Amino acid sequence: LLTEKCDQTCVMCSQPPKNKDYLHWDLYKKAIDFIPNGSLIGITGGEPTLYKKELLDFLIYAIQKNSSLYFHVLTNGQHFNSSDIEKLKQLNKNVVWAVPLYGATSEIHDLIVGKPGAFRRLENNFIYLLSSNSKVELRSCVLKQNYTDLINLSRYISINFQWVQNWAIMQLEPIGFSI
């Protein structure tokens, strides 16, 4: 858990945003020496890419230090841009970016994440992940706001995201905003 800050307010968030960070990069770098080879490390928030430069630099450092490590990073995908492609290429064998997609349209997705324009930005940012051969896991929660759109969402994904590693369809946790 890098941060509890987030730039979205998803209707079902199990961990509503707080103004709290855990940015102990030097300690995380030291910990790499103690992690067994082949380990999978989960990184989450809030939104870890609010600290994108530090996160990408840490991931590159960790993989250079131990190329057998793997990372699963939960992110809303809102903060990537073209200048990240080279760093993302260095990570594409060891990092899976787990990115939520809640609807086949901006109306549904933006409503669920509480951020106008999030869907369009996400569509654009997927280009950078694709261009870098990044591994992506799409994540969708089934909600009253999107359950009638699941067929459209599955079509949208099958047409536009054939390159993603997998699509996780998830249920809610009965805590946070979802209660």
Disulfide bonds with the S-S distance in Angstrom:
none
